[in-house]
Amino acid sequence: MILPRFFLNIRRNGVLIRDEEGDVLPDSAAARTLALDTLREMLRLPHIYGPPRAWRGNVFVITDEAGTVVAEVPYDALL
């Protein structure tokens, strides 16, 4: 069985920054979990990612291989 690839693109200040690599995951729920896990890691490392208030308005726009948006996860979902 071939697993699909999902892309965690970032919308920052109205500009979409594309994830060119993506991640092979079982489904869109796993992609959403990956986005939330990534945010948790960012919160743990403000010396790398900057203070959370600086990226509060950003959103992960998760797409499938066809480019269809399957979920959006605002960065402030955990703030």
C-alpha positions as CSV (number, residue, x, y, z in Angstrom):
1,M,0.0,0.0,0.0
2,I,1.4,3.4,-1.0
3,L,0.8,6.1,1.5
4,P,-0.2,9.6,0.3
5,R,2.0,12.7,0.7
6,F,0.8,15.8,2.5
7,F,2.3,19.3,2.4
8,L,2.5,21.6,5.4
9,N,2.5,25.0,3.5
10,I,2.6,28.1,5.6
11,R,0.4,31.2,5.0
12,R,2.2,34.2,6.4
13,N,1.0,37.8,5.9
14,G,-1.3,36.6,3.1
15,V,1.6,34.9,1.2
16,L,1.7,31.1,0.8
17,I,5.1,29.5,1.4
18,R,5.0,26.1,-0.2
19,D,6.3,23.0,1.4
20,E,8.2,21.5,-1.5
21,E,9.0,18.1,0.2
22,G,5.9,17.1,2.0
23,D,5.6,14.1,4.3
24,V,4.3,10.6,3.6
25,L,1.5,10.1,6.1
26,P,-1.5,7.7,6.4
27,D,-4.2,10.4,6.2
28,S,-5.1,14.1,6.7
29,A,-5.6,13.5,10.4
30,A,-2.0,12.5,10.7
31,A,-1.0,15.6,8.8
32,R,-3.0,17.8,11.2
33,T,-1.3,16.0,14.1
34,L,2.1,16.6,12.5
35,A,1.3,20.4,12.2
36,L,0.3,20.5,15.9
37,D,3.4,18.6,16.9
38,T,5.5,21.0,14.9
39,L,3.9,24.0,16.6
40,R,4.6,22.4,20.0
41,E,8.3,22.1,19.0
42,M,8.3,25.7,17.9
43,L,7.0,26.8,21.2
44,R,9.7,24.9,23.0
45,L,12.4,26.6,20.9
46,P,11.7,30.4,20.8
47,H,15.4,31.0,20.5
48,I,15.2,29.4,17.0
49,Y,11.7,30.3,15.8
50,G,11.3,33.7,17.6
51,P,8.7,34.7,20.1
52,P,5.2,33.2,19.5
53,R,3.6,36.6,19.1
54,A,5.7,37.1,16.0
55,W,4.1,34.2,14.2
56,R,0.7,34.2,15.8
57,G,-1.2,35.0,12.6
58,N,0.5,32.3,10.5
59,V,-1.5,29.2,9.4
60,F,-0.4,25.8,8.2
61,V,-2.3,25.1,5.0
62,I,-2.2,21.4,4.6
63,T,-2.6,20.1,1.0
64,D,-2.6,16.7,-0.6
65,E,-0.6,15.6,-3.6
66,A,-3.2,17.2,-5.9
67,G,-2.9,20.5,-4.2
68,T,-6.3,20.3,-2.5
69,V,-6.5,21.9,0.9
70,V,-7.4,19.2,3.4
71,A,-7.0,21.3,6.6
72,E,-5.8,24.6,8.0
73,V,-4.1,24.8,11.4
74,P,-3.7,28.3,12.7
75,Y,-0.5,28.7,14.7
76,D,-2.5,30.2,17.5
77,A,-4.4,26.9,17.9
78,L,-1.9,26.2,20.7
79,L,-1.4,29.7,22.0
